[in-house]
């Protein structure tokens, strides 16, 4: 009795399942489903795993119907693996500097997917800008299966050009077509410099209040937006920005943005803290028999001197002495007691070395000197920014200037730890760093 069989072979690992529809006829009777069926699978074609023979037997009472189908597995084309090569590298390696911490490091990732049975050589090479970077670890591998490789990359220097480094991943198979993938990256640097050249360390990390700082970067087209927090962006040009830092001590934060990379640096801002004075010269009267005739010239430094306060003005605030005794307590000498009538109250701008000149002196002290006398000027020292006269000045230190007269006409002036003395016989001296 004829039997018909329609089937599809599908691989399921070590076994084969048959999916089929069949029909048989016995007399005028159409039988859709047999009461029993058996399947057997035998491997043919010399052990070829893709060749099978399927035997299907259906039993209907005393009748057995058998159909045999030889088949070959057809690979599922949707699951076929094609050889593919991908390369992923950082867009920017940022070199360390006084503005950025850490090392210019990143990871290059190579992803290779191999077709079945393919093998060959996989390599990573720098074809442009090799002097700017260093690849660490192996860069060549023999592969016979899909792999993912990671290589550490370190920036060494910047050429000053965008996309100055080119990396190429290449797979050369034993047979077939070579595959390549490339990526460009930029080795960049951001740093800052003091605009003034005094003090000489222009690469310092701390600055005086309102000091101007140049923020620079290479390649010049790396960043296109500069934002300053607690400071003022004065100018932004090709690869640089001029920043005026905070007018108060603390920090000024600067952010540079390229669209895919943001660099932030913080500048430490310092206010004037104290003063130091050095004697430049002394002048003493040579006239015998008179009292006084002393003048001391100082160079006064505003500390710390490792930042610039060249844009600051300082002033000795006028005060009136309240401790006058003896000779200086007499009504005719009250003008001596008012510092505002004797040079105080004028604004003096600091020079590039954070210094200004000052004088302390006394003219001829008329006799009689009986009993002597003394008085002291209290001197608050304030500062403000020269170009912002409306800002409230800040007092940053306080010192005194003292005058003493002995009964024999000997006069002494004391200021900044120095003492100048002159007697009526023109004997004079200068003693320094007295506390």
Long-range contacts (C-beta under 8 A, 24 or more apart in sequence): 1-25, 1-26, 1-63, 1-65, 3-58, 3-65, 3-66, 3-67, 4-67, 5-56, 5-67, 5-69, 7-54, 7-56, 7-69, 7-71, 8-71, 9-52, 9-54, 9-71, 9-72, 9-73, 10-73, 11-50, 11-73, 15-41, 16-41, 16-52, 16-54, 18-54, 18-56, 20-56, 22-56, 22-58, 22-67, 24-58, 24-60, 24-65, 26-60, 26-63, 31-60, 34-58, 34-59, 34-60, 34-65, 35-59, 35-60, 44-70, 49-73, 80-115, 81-113, 81-114, 81-115, 81-116, 81-146, 82-113, 82-115, 83-112, 83-113, 83-114, 83-115, 83-118, 83-171, 83-173, 83-176, 83-179, 84-112, 84-113, 84-179, 85-110, 85-111, 85-112, 85-113, 85-169, 85-170, 85-171, 85-179, 85-180, 85-181, 86-110, 86-111, 86-112, 86-181, 87-111, 87-124, 87-167, 87-168, 87-169, 87-181, 87-182, 87-183, 88-183, 89-153, 89-167, 89-183, 89-185, 90-153, 90-185, 91-185, 91-186, 91-260, 91-261, 92-185, 92-186, 92-187, 92-188, 92-222, 92-258, 92-260, 92-261, 93-133, 93-153, 93-154, 93-155, 93-185, 93-186, 93-187, 93-188, 94-155, 94-188, 94-189, 94-190, 94-261, 94-263, 95-155, 95-157, 95-158, 95-187, 95-188, 95-189, 97-189, 97-190, 97-191, 98-191, 98-192, 98-203, 98-204, 98-205, 99-190, 99-191, 99-192, 99-215, 99-263, 99-265, 100-190, 100-191, 100-263, 100-265, 103-154, 104-154, 104-155, 104-156, 104-187, 105-152, 105-153, 105-154, 105-155, 106-152, 106-153, 106-185, 107-150, 107-151, 107-152, 107-153, 108-135, 108-150, 108-151, 108-152, 108-153, 108-167, 108-183, 109-148, 109-149, 109-150, 110-148, 110-149, 110-150, 110-151, 110-169, 111-148, 112-143, 112-146, 112-147, 112-148, 112-149, 112-171, 113-146, 114-143, 114-144, 114-145, 114-146, 118-144, 118-173, 118-174, 118-175, 118-176, 119-143, 119-144, 119-173, 119-174, 120-171, 120-172, 120-173, 120-174, 121-171, 121-172, 122-147, 122-149, 122-169, 122-170, 122-171, 123-169, 123-170, 123-172, 124-149, 124-151, 124-167, 124-168, 124-169, 124-170, 125-167, 125-168, 125-170, 126-165, 126-166, 126-167, 126-168, 127-166, 127-167, 127-168, 127-182, 128-164, 128-165, 128-166, 129-159, 129-164, 129-165, 129-166, 129-187, 130-165, 131-156, 131-157, 131-159, 132-156, 132-157, 132-158, 132-159, 132-164, 132-165, 132-187, 133-165, 133-185, 133-187, 143-171, 155-187, 156-187, 157-187, 158-186, 158-187, 158-188, 158-189, 158-218, 158-219, 159-187, 159-219, 160-218, 160-219, 160-220, 161-186, 161-219, 162-186, 162-219, 162-221, 162-222, 164-219, 186-219, 186-222, 188-217, 188-218, 188-219, 188-222, 188-261, 189-217, 189-218, 190-215, 190-216, 190-217, 190-223, 190-256, 190-263, 190-265, 191-215, 191-216, 191-217, 192-216, 192-243, 192-254, 192-265, 192-267, 194-308, 195-242, 196-308, 196-310, 196-352, 197-352, 198-308, 198-310, 198-352, 198-353, 199-305, 199-306, 199-307, 199-308, 201-306, 204-306, 204-307, 205-267, 205-268, 206-267, 206-268, 206-269, 206-270, 206-306, 206-307, 207-245, 207-267, 207-268, 207-269, 207-270, 207-307, 207-308, 208-269, 208-270, 208-271, 208-272, 208-307, 208-308, 208-309, 208-311, 208-312, 208-354, 209-245, 209-246, 209-247, 209-248, 209-249, 209-269, 209-270, 209-271, 209-272, 209-309, 209-312, 209-385, 210-244, 210-245, 210-246, 210-247, 210-311, 210-312, 210-385, 210-388, 211-244, 211-245, 211-269, 211-307, 211-308, 211-309, 211-311, 212-242, 212-243, 212-244, 212-245, 212-311, 213-242, 213-243, 213-244, 213-245, 213-267, 214-240, 214-241, 214-242, 214-243, 215-240, 215-241, 215-242, 215-243, 215-254, 215-256, 215-265, 216-240, 216-241, 217-256, 217-263, 222-258, 222-261, 223-256, 223-257, 223-258, 223-263, 224-257, 224-258, 224-259, 225-256, 225-257, 225-258, 226-254, 226-255, 226-256, 226-257, 227-254, 227-255, 227-257, 228-252, 228-253, 228-254, 228-255, 229-253, 229-254, 229-255, 231-267, 243-267, 245-269, 247-385, 247-388, 247-391, 270-304, 270-307, 271-394, 271-396, 272-302, 272-303, 272-309, 272-312, 272-314, 272-383, 272-394, 272-396, 272-397, 273-303, 273-304, 273-396, 273-397, 274-302, 274-303, 274-396, 274-397, 275-300, 275-301, 275-302, 275-303, 275-381, 275-397, 275-399, 275-416, 276-300, 276-301, 276-303, 276-416, 277-301, 277-358, 277-415, 277-416, 277-417, 277-418, 279-418, 279-430, 279-432, 280-357, 282-420, 282-428, 282-430, 283-361, 284-420, 284-422, 284-426, 284-428, 285-364, 285-422, 285-426, 286-426, 287-426, 288-424, 288-425, 288-426, 289-424, 290-364, 290-365, 290-409, 290-424, 291-364, 291-365, 291-366, 291-367, 291-369, 291-405, 291-409, 291-410, 291-411, 291-422, 291-424, 292-362, 292-363, 292-364, 292-365, 292-411, 292-422, 293-362, 293-363, 293-364, 293-411, 293-422, 294-361, 294-362, 294-411, 294-413, 294-420, 294-421, 294-422, 294-428, 295-359, 295-360, 295-361, 296-359, 296-360, 296-361, 296-413, 296-415, 296-418, 296-420, 296-430, 297-357, 297-358, 297-359, 298-357, 298-358, 298-359, 298-360, 298-415, 298-416, 298-418, 299-355, 299-356, 299-357, 300-355, 300-356, 300-357, 300-358, 300-416, 301-353, 301-354, 301-355, 302-350, 302-354, 302-355, 302-356, 302-383, 303-354, 305-353, 305-354, 307-354, 308-352, 308-354, 309-350, 309-354, 309-383, 310-349, 310-350, 310-351, 310-352, 310-354, 311-350, 311-385, 311-386, 311-387, 312-349, 312-350, 312-383, 312-384, 312-385, 312-386, 313-347, 313-348, 313-349, 313-350, 313-383, 313-384, 313-385, 313-386, 314-347, 314-348, 314-350, 314-356, 314-381, 314-382, 314-383, 315-344, 315-345, 315-346, 315-347, 315-348, 315-381, 315-382, 315-383, 315-393, 316-343, 316-344, 316-345, 316-346, 316-358, 316-379, 316-380, 316-381, 317-344, 317-345, 317-379, 317-380, 317-381, 317-382, 317-395, 318-344, 318-345, 319-344, 319-377, 319-378, 319-379, 319-380, 321-375, 321-376, 321-377, 321-378, 323-374, 323-375, 323-376, 324-373, 324-374, 324-375, 325-373, 325-374, 325-375, 326-371, 326-372, 326-373, 326-374, 326-405, 327-365, 327-369, 327-371, 327-372, 327-373, 327-405, 328-373, 328-374, 328-375, 328-403, 328-405, 329-373, 329-375, 336-375, 336-403, 337-375, 339-377, 339-379, 339-401, 344-377, 344-379, 347-384, 349-386, 360-401, 360-413, 360-415, 360-420, 361-413, 362-403, 362-411, 362-413, 365-405, 365-409, 365-411, 367-409, 369-405, 369-406, 369-407, 369-408, 369-409, 370-407, 371-407, 372-404, 372-405, 372-406, 372-407, 373-404, 373-405, 374-402, 374-403, 374-404, 374-405, 375-402, 375-403, 376-400, 376-401, 376-402, 376-403, 377-401, 377-402
